[in-house]
């Protein structure tokens, strides 16, 4: 599954879901930086690569890559 800035996502958060548009994607380049806070920000990413990282989305929310349940490309 690919994600990119502007895609609409549904995210699993502790038994409930949230949704919103992706504002930021960052990947971790250090094994201790699982949210990618000190890694590069990118415009597009393939989740199959299995890097650690996170997205910012919606009303000031964030989520790890493995919490993303659904992606809808807003350009379709």
N, C-alpha and C positions, 0 to 999 in steps of 0.2 A: 504494500500500500504506500502511495506517495502522498506527502503533505506539502503545501506551499502557503506562503503568506496570502491571506484573503480567503482561504478555504474555510468552510463552516464545519466544525467538528462537534461530535458528541463524546463526552468524556465521563468515565466511571470514577466516582469519588465516594468512597466509604459507603457503598450500598445505594447511592442515588446517582443521578446523572445531571450534568450541566452541559450547556452548549453555547457556542459563540464562534466568532470569526477569529482566525489565527492572526495575531499581530506580530509575533516574534517567534523564531525558531533558533535554539542554540544547542550545540552539541558539546559533550564533554570530551576532552582530550587527555584527561588525567583520571585514573581509576577512582580517585576520591571525590571527583567533581561530577556526581551522577546527574545533577540538574543542568550541567553545562554553563554554570554561571561565569566561569572564567574562560570558557571556550569561545569559538567564533560564532557569530550570528550569521545565519544563512537564509536564503530565500526559498529553497526547496530541499526536500530530504526524502529518501526512500527508507521507510521503516524496516525493510528487510535487511539493511546493513547492520542492524542491532547495536548501534552506538548508544551510549547513555546520552540523555539530553532531555530538554523540556520545551514546551510551547507556552506562550502567553496568549490568552484569548479572552473574548467577551469583556465583561465589566471588571477588569483587573484580576482575572483568575490566571492560574498557571497549572500545568499538569506534566507529569513525566510521559515520555513516549508510550510506555506500556499501558497507560490509562486511556489512550485514545481508542474508542470503540467504533467510530464511524466517521468518514470524511466525505463531504459533499463539495465538489468543485464548483465554486460560485460562478465560473465563466461559462458553464453549460447552459 
